[in-house]
């Protein structure tokens, strides 16, 4: 019984990390780059406006940061639940 509850806890934590990461990615790429671009157009960043920056570079950088965060957090979660690759 405890093995099954441990598996459920592991997968619940895994899915929570995935859903939060996807929500951040959608907000940055679709929200800031497309929907909120007109509101962000008055903020200058690197010679262009912030909305354009998010659409061209910011969403890619945030996506890379999410990948590294996910790998780090999943390694920690694997160690906590005893399923790490030693």
Backbone as CSV, one residue per row, in Angstrom:
resi,resn,N_x,N_y,N_z,CA_x,CA_y,CA_z,C_x,C_y,C_z
1,UNK,0.822,-1.198,0.000,0.000,0.000,0.000,0.863,1.259,0.000
2,UNK,1.938,1.280,0.801,2.775,2.472,0.854,3.549,2.663,-0.447
3,UNK,3.862,1.551,-1.133,4.557,1.651,-2.410,3.670,2.339,-3.442
4,UNK,2.391,2.002,-3.448,1.450,2.625,-4.374,1.243,4.099,-4.043
5,UNK,1.163,4.446,-2.763,0.988,5.843,-2.395,2.245,6.646,-2.696
6,UNK,3.420,6.008,-2.571,4.669,6.670,-2.927,4.725,6.940,-4.431
7,UNK,4.283,5.963,-5.238,4.233,6.155,-6.691,3.264,7.270,-7.052
8,UNK,2.112,7.298,-6.388,1.128,8.354,-6.664,1.665,9.721,-6.282
9,UNK,2.378,9.803,-5.166,2.967,11.075,-4.742,4.035,11.534,-5.730
10,UNK,4.836,10.587,-6.199,5.883,10.913,-7.179,5.271,11.465,-8.462
11,UNK,4.260,10.770,-8.990,3.666,11.211,-10.248,2.845,12.471,-10.083
12,UNK,2.252,12.682,-8.924,1.527,13.930,-8.677,2.503,15.105,-8.663
13,UNK,3.660,14.921,-8.015,4.672,15.978,-7.998,5.231,16.217,-9.397
14,UNK,5.449,15.138,-10.146,5.943,15.250,-11.517,4.957,16.029,-12.389
15,UNK,3.695,15.680,-12.307,2.685,16.373,-13.116,2.533,17.843,-12.703
16,UNK,2.670,18.131,-11.415,2.591,19.512,-10.957,3.731,20.336,-11.555
17,UNK,4.939,19.781,-11.567,6.092,20.475,-12.152,5.864,20.697,-13.643
18,UNK,5.369,19.694,-14.337,5.113,19.812,-15.777,4.060,20.875,-16.058
19,UNK,2.960,20.861,-15.321,1.885,21.830,-15.571,2.318,23.260,-15.267
20,UNK,3.075,23.456,-14.202,3.578,24.798,-13.891,4.541,25.265,-14.979
21,UNK,5.419,24.368,-15.423,6.369,24.731,-16.488,5.642,25.075,-17.782
22,UNK,4.634,24.303,-18.139,3.869,24.599,-19.352,3.100,25.905,-19.239
23,UNK,2.580,26.198,-18.058,1.853,27.460,-17.858,2.797,28.653,-17.999
24,UNK,3.997,28.548,-17.431,4.980,29.631,-17.563,5.379,29.794,-19.026
25,UNK,5.633,28.683,-19.704,6.028,28.744,-21.111,4.933,29.367,-21.972
26,UNK,3.674,28.991,-21.738,2.564,29.548,-22.511,2.402,31.033,-22.227
27,UNK,2.542,31.424,-20.970,2.414,32.843,-20.627,3.491,33.670,-21.314
28,UNK,4.719,33.181,-21.271,5.826,33.937,-21.855,5.750,33.956,-23.373
29,UNK,5.561,32.796,-23.993,5.618,32.746,-25.458,4.344,33.297,-26.101
30,UNK,3.199,32.832,-25.669,1.946,33.266,-26.289,1.444,34.567,-25.673
31,UNK,1.519,34.652,-24.358,1.010,35.842,-23.668,1.837,37.078,-23.933
32,UNK,3.123,37.033,-23.542,3.975,38.212,-23.700,4.345,38.471,-25.153
33,UNK,4.553,37.421,-25.920,4.999,37.593,-27.303,3.895,37.959,-28.271
34,UNK,2.626,37.587,-27.981,1.535,37.831,-28.931,0.428,38.682,-28.319
35,UNK,-0.189,38.183,-27.261,-1.359,38.867,-26.714,-1.035,40.196,-26.032
36,UNK,0.035,40.232,-25.256,0.380,41.436,-24.509,1.426,42.295,-25.205
37,UNK,1.765,41.957,-26.427,2.795,42.712,-27.146,2.465,44.188,-27.286
38,UNK,1.244,44.574,-27.619,0.963,46.016,-27.714,1.161,46.750,-26.383
39,UNK,0.870,46.099,-25.275,1.058,46.746,-23.973,2.539,46.870,-23.615
40,UNK,3.357,45.947,-24.110,4.776,45.942,-23.794,5.607,46.737,-24.797
41,UNK,4.971,47.306,-25.805,5.722,47.972,-26.880,6.406,49.254,-26.431
42,UNK,5.975,49.855,-25.342,6.597,51.101,-24.889,7.832,50.899,-24.034
43,UNK,8.161,49.671,-23.690,9.305,49.393,-22.817,10.494,48.984,-23.687
44,UNK,11.532,49.834,-23.750,12.677,49.508,-24.618,13.618,48.480,-23.984
45,UNK,14.048,47.512,-24.788,15.018,46.493,-24.366,15.949,46.232,-25.536
46,UNK,17.215,46.528,-25.375,18.216,46.213,-26.390,17.932,46.804,-27.759
47,UNK,17.403,48.001,-27.832,17.140,48.643,-29.102,15.794,48.305,-29.723
48,UNK,14.986,47.525,-29.054,13.656,47.187,-29.556,12.685,47.198,-28.384
49,UNK,11.426,46.946,-28.632,10.471,46.942,-27.532,10.412,45.572,-26.859
50,UNK,9.890,45.543,-25.639,9.876,44.330,-24.836,9.013,43.235,-25.449
51,UNK,7.890,43.573,-26.056,7.036,42.572,-26.686,7.733,41.856,-27.830
52,UNK,8.423,42.621,-28.675,9.182,42.015,-29.768,10.313,41.159,-29.227
53,UNK,10.976,41.635,-28.164,12.073,40.871,-27.569,11.574,39.529,-27.058
54,UNK,10.426,39.513,-26.367,9.872,38.248,-25.887,9.517,37.333,-27.052
55,UNK,8.967,37.891,-28.117,8.576,37.067,-29.257,9.792,36.472,-29.958
56,UNK,10.903,37.198,-30.004,12.064,36.734,-30.765,13.112,36.024,-29.930
57,UNK,13.382,36.503,-28.715,14.471,35.928,-27.931,14.039,35.508,-26.533
58,UNK,13.209,36.292,-25.914,12.848,36.046,-24.520,12.174,34.713,-24.294
59,UNK,11.264,34.341,-25.178,10.563,33.066,-24.995,11.511,31.880,-25.152
60,UNK,12.509,32.016,-26.029,13.494,30.945,-26.197,14.361,30.821,-24.952
61,UNK,14.797,31.957,-24.395,15.621,31.924,-23.188,14.844,31.376,-21.995
62,UNK,13.592,31.758,-21.880,12.756,31.236,-20.793,12.545,29.736,-20.989
63,UNK,12.336,29.294,-22.215,12.172,27.866,-22.486,13.417,27.082,-22.083
64,UNK,14.602,27.602,-22.399,15.845,26.940,-21.984,15.973,26.907,-20.464
65,UNK,15.600,27.993,-19.806,15.641,28.023,-18.340,14.679,26.992,-17.754
66,UNK,13.510,26.831,-18.358,12.542,25.839,-17.893,13.097,24.425,-18.053
67,UNK,13.794,24.163,-19.146,14.390,22.838,-19.364,15.401,22.528,-18.271
68,UNK,16.296,23.479,-17.964,17.293,23.252,-16.920,16.641,23.128,-15.544
69,UNK,15.617,23.947,-15.269,14.900,23.840,-14.002,14.233,22.474,-13.877
70,UNK,13.596,22.001,-14.946,12.911,20.715,-14.918,13.901,19.578,-14.649
71,UNK,15.042,19.592,-15.315,16.047,18.548,-15.099,16.554,18.569,-13.662
72,UNK,16.836,19.759,-13.131,17.316,19.884,-11.758,16.263,19.410,-10.764
73,UNK,15.021,19.858,-10.956,13.952,19.515,-10.014,13.602,18.030,-10.085
74,UNK,13.607,17.434,-11.270,13.300,16.012,-11.397,14.412,15.154,-10.793
75,UNK,15.666,15.568,-10.916,16.748,14.831,-10.255,16.552,14.844,-8.744
76,UNK,16.167,15.998,-8.206,15.907,16.092,-6.771,14.699,15.247,-6.371
77,UNK,13.650,15.286,-7.177,12.455,14.499,-6.893,12.758,12.997,-6.975
78,UNK,13.570,12.599,-7.942,13.966,11.186,-8.061,14.718,10.725,-6.818
79,UNK,15.642,11.572,-6.320,16.368,11.210,-5.098,15.431,11.107,-3.899
80,UNK,14.464,12.010,-3.799,13.529,11.991,-2.678,12.700,10.711,-2.660
81,UNK,12.364,10.185,-3.839,11.506,9.002,-3.929,12.293,7.714,-4.197
82,UNK,13.626,7.815,-4.218,14.449,6.614,-4.360,14.442,5.998,-5.737
83,UNK,14.235,6.776,-6.777,14.245,6.240,-8.136,15.321,6.910,-8.983
84,UNK,16.345,7.455,-8.317,17.411,8.143,-9.049,18.336,7.144,-9.725
85,UNK,19.131,7.641,-10.656,20.048,6.808,-11.439,21.452,6.962,-10.894
86,UNK,21.777,6.236,-9.890,23.115,6.317,-9.275,24.126,5.601,-10.066
